[in-house]
Amino acid sequence: MACILSNVDGNPVLRLSGAVGISEGEALREALLRLIESTENPTVAMDGVTEVDVCTLQLLLAAQKSAAQSGKTLNWAGISKPFQQAANLAGMADLFGLKDEE
């Protein structure tokens, strides 16, 4: 997994790529917390995600909840097909604001 915090139009964006799984959970958690604390408009881009597990989906949703508790909206951008498929299989597509595609 690559987890890179970059700047897009003056806003921090956390870019995830590769296989994102439970073994990267702690690093991803820390990166998400830093992202949420650093901006009013936190965004996670997942266009480079090639594989994602249910634990990671749950972690991302927990980050979304944490952002909401801080009065922020965690935005999702660049959803890859593998991410979309994993969210669909886990029954979580709607929680990410994704259309459940078969």
Stockholm file with secondary structure:
# STOCKHOLM 1.0

chainA/1-102         MACILSNVDGNPVLRLSGAVGISEGEALREALLRLIESTENPTVAMDGVTEVDVCTLQLLLAAQKSAAQSGKTLNWAGISKPFQQAANLAGMADLFGLKDEE
#=GR chainA/1-102 SS CEEEEEEETTEEEEEEEEEECGGGHHHHHHHHHHHHHHCSSCEEEEEEEEEECHHHHHHHHHHHHHHHHTTCCCEEESCCHHHHHHHHHTTCGGGGTCCCCC
#=GC SS_cons         CEEEEEEETTEEEEEEEEEECGGGHHHHHHHHHHHHHHCSSCEEEEEEEEEECHHHHHHHHHHHHHHHHTTCCCEEESCCHHHHHHHHHTTCGGGGTCCCCC
//
